[in-house]
Amino acid sequence: MASNTINFSSVPLPVFTGENFDLWKLKLKTYFISQKLWDIVQSGYTKPDNTITLSKEEQKKLEDCEQKDAQALFVL
């Protein structure tokens, strides 16, 4: 049985050439959603001023946000 999954890391990302902005925007949004990055693209995140007092759970969440932010910036 053939797999229907797509490995998005091997899909070339569209480069905006100055034409077809709406199509380019849709393709990037779809990519970000598929990689679970859309929330960080849309809303961003705020790094706390003092990270020393964060719980382990809060620290993990912050690290996840920082990683997602870096992934999204790499694509852009």
N, C-alpha and C positions, 0 to 999 in steps of 0.2 A: 504494500500500500504506500503510495507516494505521500510525502509530507506537504502540507499546504502552508507551512510557516515561511516567513520571509526573514532573512538575516539582514536587518537594516544597517548593520555595520558595513556590509558589502555593497549597499545601494549608493550610487554617487549622489551627493547632495546637489540640488540645483543652485547654480550661480546666477545672481541677478545681473542681467546684461543691459538693463534699462528698458527692456520691453516685456510685455505680458506680466506686469506686476501682480495682478490678481491671481494668476495661476501660480507664480513663484511663491506668493504669500500662502496660498492654500497648501502647496507641497511642503513648505517648511512647517506650517502649523501641524499638518498631519504627521510629519516626522517627529516633531517635539511631543505630540500627544502619544505617539507609539513608544517613545523612549521615556515616558513619564517625566518629561521636562516642562510641559506646558505651564504648570502652576508656577514654576520659578520664572519662566519667561514673562508670564502675565503679571505676577504680583511681586516678584523679587523676594528678598528676605532682608531682615535687619539683624546685623550681628550685635549681640549685646556688648555694652561697654566693658563689663567685667565678666570674663568667662571662667574665672577661677572658682566662683561659687555655684557653677552649674552642676546639676545632678548628672549622673552617668547617662540617664535617658535624654536629658536636655543637651548634653554634649554630643551624643550620637545624632540627635536631630539636627544640630548645628552642622556637624560634619557632613551629613547627608545633603543639607541645603548648600553648603559650600561646594560639594562635589557636583551637584546638579547645576549650580551656577556656572562652574568652570566648563562643564560639558556643553551647556547652551552657548556660552561665549565662544567656545572653540568652533561651533557650527557657524555662528554669525561672523 
